[in-house]
């Protein structure tokens, strides 16, 4: 909409529309953003928090570190993060206290621990523990890490889905192979948390995912992160990255030993090839009107929270999605896919999470990098 007004009261949208149709309450603070663009806050449907501190893969799941990371996401316009696994008590506590009009950091939804094991009762107990904590999703893996680990057996996966659904918990699945994606749909799992990267999606899969209404989260930058540090990445000179970058982390990623190790990694090269398959599959699924939610799997080492989401948007456009469809995938579609009805779009009654930009992202998706100001619950997100 052009020449429009957004009215926010107590953290939520009160009204929105053309200037002539929206009345501004008497005494309201007026913020004039004439000539600029307003976009709903973006949602990362598959991220992580607390998984790392710098490049330390052991993570630091403290309230302080989570708040730092949620602030980082927010400054990049990512106003909600759906954390799919590894979540502990501090994350649940932050999720529980975010329903307030004074919020100034990214919203967080949590899945608890990733379900794994070789015993059915252990798996059911893990599901129950996460459900008892109030998880938003149950997360599991059914791939084999390119043959390096053993897949969860099908009877165990079926027991997991059964137990989760008994507890009214949706199941998000980490996968790699097309056959596993077809199988998870047969069992009734609810969310595809990564791209299919071994084979092109076929008509059988497209028909099944369409019939069940399951959402697809590409996490294309996850693949990029597995090989891009074999050399100095181009984005290391991007001012939009550098404004939040840690020079020590950048230096560690550019050591000759680390770059050589990645260049000679068979897994890295396999994931590089997998990215090309993933891009083609995003294009095919989008053409078939399958709901695609923006997600990145950021949070682990060298998957940079905030910046990688903008890289993901560009990759989705490269895969054949229009800028406007990419924006939808990161806002309203993502909200629907994670089951959240009060975020994702700017409608009366929803949380007033949005960004102000100086260029139109619906014309060129790269313009998401022109975010000037971010608001969450109508509050301006502070700069560090």
Secondary structure, 3 states (H helix, E strand, C coil): CCCEEEEEECCEEEEEEEHHHCCCCCCCCCCCCCCCEEEECEEEEEECCCCCECCECCCCCCHHHHHHHHHHHHHCCEEEEEECCCCCHHHHHHHHCCCCCCCCCCEEEECCCCECCCCHHHHHHHHHHHHHHCCCCEEEECCCCCCCCCCCCHHHHHHHHHHHHHCCCCEEEECCCHHHHHHHHHHCCCEECCCCCCCCCCHHHHHHHHHHCCEECCCHHHHHHHHHHHCCCHHHHCHHHHCCCCHHHHHHHCCHHHHHHHHCCHHHHHHHHHHHHHHHHHHHHHHCCCCECCCCCECCCCCCCCHHHHHHHHHHHHCCCCHHHHHHHCCHHHHHHCCCCCCCCCCCCCECCEEEECCCCCCCHHHHHHEEEEEECCEECCCC
